Amino acid sequence: MKSRLLMGLALGVLLISMLGGCASAAAPSVTVEDAWGRPSMDMPTAGGIFMVIKNGGDASDNLLSGSSPACGSIELHEMVMKSDGTMGMNLMDHPIEVPAGGQVELKSGGLHVMCIMKNDDEFKPGETIDLTLVFEKSGEITIPVEVRKE
């Protein structure tokens, strides 16, 4: 009788621990808002793309890369102050983190996506291009990007 009771208790503990392992793992919930782009004033074959990336989930995610039919390539860039007091642009050597429950703004003068143009007639004010962003956990998210003059 005692051994049956101990066996039942052990099975109950095992069942509870197995159910605990089935609980939902932390996951990001990424959305992209206010995406727009503009041709670069300094580089006639490139343009900047800006947006707000929100993560309503309980795990962070990383923006790794992107692609667009209007761009020969996509690069993640950041603006930095150089030692001579002028602004410069650096190709990022790491992903852009989107924190759990937070957001990151890609904006002029800061972090942004750079479109190295394939055809400059596709990246001009008044056009809308498709941009596919690739996240580490959320996978691919395709968004429309309005190209403006501003």
C-alpha distance (Angstrom), angle and dihedral (degrees) to the residues before:
residue distance angle dihedral
M1 . . .
K2 3.79 . .
S3 3.79 91.6 .
R4 3.84 91.2 50.9
L5 3.79 89.8 51.7
L6 3.81 91.8 49.5
M7 3.82 90.7 46.1
G8 3.83 91.0 51.0
L9 3.79 91.0 48.1
A10 3.81 91.8 49.4
L11 3.81 91.0 49.2
G12 3.80 90.4 49.2
V13 3.80 92.1 52.0
L14 3.81 90.2 47.1
L15 3.82 91.5 50.2
I16 3.80 92.5 49.1
S17 3.81 92.0 49.4
M18 3.82 90.8 48.6
L19 3.81 91.3 51.3
G20 3.80 90.1 49.0
G21 3.81 88.6 56.3
C22 3.80 89.3 55.3
A23 3.80 92.9 60.6
S24 3.78 115.8 118.3
A25 3.78 114.7 -83.1
A26 3.78 118.1 -129.8
A27 3.79 110.4 -86.1
P28 3.79 137.3 -179.8
S29 3.81 122.0 -120.2
V30 3.80 105.4 -157.3
T31 3.82 126.1 -170.4
V32 3.79 130.0 170.4
E33 3.81 123.8 -143.0
D34 3.79 138.7 -178.4
A35 3.82 96.6 12.5
W36 3.79 115.0 -179.5
G37 3.77 138.3 149.2
R38 3.77 142.1 -160.6
P39 3.79 136.1 -164.8
S40 3.80 113.6 -100.0
M41 3.80 116.8 -102.3
D42 3.82 90.8 -148.7
M43 3.81 101.9 38.1
P44 3.82 115.4 45.0
T45 3.81 92.1 -163.9
A46 3.80 96.6 52.1
G47 3.76 140.7 60.6
G48 3.78 138.6 -169.3
I49 3.80 123.9 -121.9
F50 3.80 120.6 -157.8
M51 3.81 134.0 -171.7
V52 3.77 147.0 138.7
I53 3.81 115.4 -102.5
K54 3.81 113.0 -160.2
N55 3.78 127.7 -167.6
G56 3.79 114.6 -162.3
G57 3.80 92.1 173.4
D58 3.77 131.8 96.7
A59 3.83 96.6 -113.5
S60 3.79 130.2 61.4
D61 3.81 121.9 -116.4
N62 3.79 133.8 -161.0
L63 3.80 128.9 -132.7
L64 3.79 102.5 -135.9
S65 3.80 106.2 173.4
G66 3.77 145.3 -43.0
S67 3.79 145.8 -144.6
S68 3.78 138.8 -152.9
P69 3.80 134.7 -179.1
A70 3.84 86.5 -129.6
C71 3.81 92.9 56.1
G72 3.78 130.0 65.5
S73 3.79 86.7 -152.5
I74 3.79 140.4 -6.5
E75 3.80 123.4 -137.1
L76 3.80 132.6 -175.6
H77 3.82 109.9 -128.3
E78 3.77 139.8 178.5
M79 3.78 130.5 -160.5
V80 3.81 115.3 -127.4
M81 3.78 136.7 -178.8
K82 3.80 110.0 -112.0
S83 3.79 123.8 -142.9
D84 3.82 90.4 -104.2
G85 3.81 90.8 59.7
T86 3.80 96.9 -105.4
M87 3.79 126.3 116.8
G88 3.78 118.9 -108.0
M89 3.77 136.0 -178.9
N90 3.80 124.1 -124.0
L91 3.78 128.7 -164.3
M92 3.80 104.3 -125.6
D93 3.79 116.8 -118.8
H94 3.80 93.0 -161.7
P95 3.82 136.6 45.8
I96 3.79 123.7 -92.3
E97 3.81 109.1 -106.3
V98 3.80 118.9 -138.0
P99 3.82 105.0 -162.5
A100 3.78 123.7 -135.7
G101 3.79 109.6 -92.2
G102 3.80 90.3 5.9
Q103 3.75 144.1 83.0
V104 3.78 142.6 -131.9
E105 3.79 124.0 -144.0
L106 3.78 118.5 -144.3
K107 3.80 103.9 -158.1
S108 3.76 144.8 156.9
G109 3.80 108.0 -77.0
G110 3.82 93.2 23.4
L111 3.78 139.6 45.9
H112 3.81 113.3 -13.3
V113 3.78 145.9 152.3
M114 3.81 114.1 -106.2
C115 3.80 119.5 -148.2
I116 3.78 111.2 -153.8
M117 3.78 96.9 -157.7
K118 3.74 126.2 -120.3
N119 3.79 92.6 -176.1
D120 3.78 118.6 10.1
D121 3.80 90.1 -155.1
E122 3.82 88.4 69.7
F123 3.81 94.5 52.7
K124 3.79 102.5 54.2
P125 3.79 133.1 117.1
G126 3.77 112.5 -77.4
E127 3.81 94.2 30.7
T128 3.81 126.7 106.7
I129 3.79 118.7 -147.6
D130 3.79 131.5 -169.8
L131 3.80 116.3 -118.7
T132 3.79 122.9 -169.6
L133 3.79 113.8 -156.8
V134 3.81 118.7 -160.4
F135 3.79 117.3 -146.3
E136 3.79 126.3 -170.7
K137 3.82 95.2 -125.4
S138 3.81 105.8 11.7
G139 3.81 94.7 50.6
E140 3.80 120.5 -151.4
I141 3.80 123.3 -5.2
T142 3.83 118.0 -177.1
I143 3.79 118.1 -155.6
P144 3.81 136.3 174.9
V145 3.82 115.1 -113.4
E146 3.80 120.0 -158.2
V147 3.82 111.4 -145.9
R148 3.83 111.6 -140.3
K149 3.80 138.4 177.0
E150 3.82 96.1 -123.5
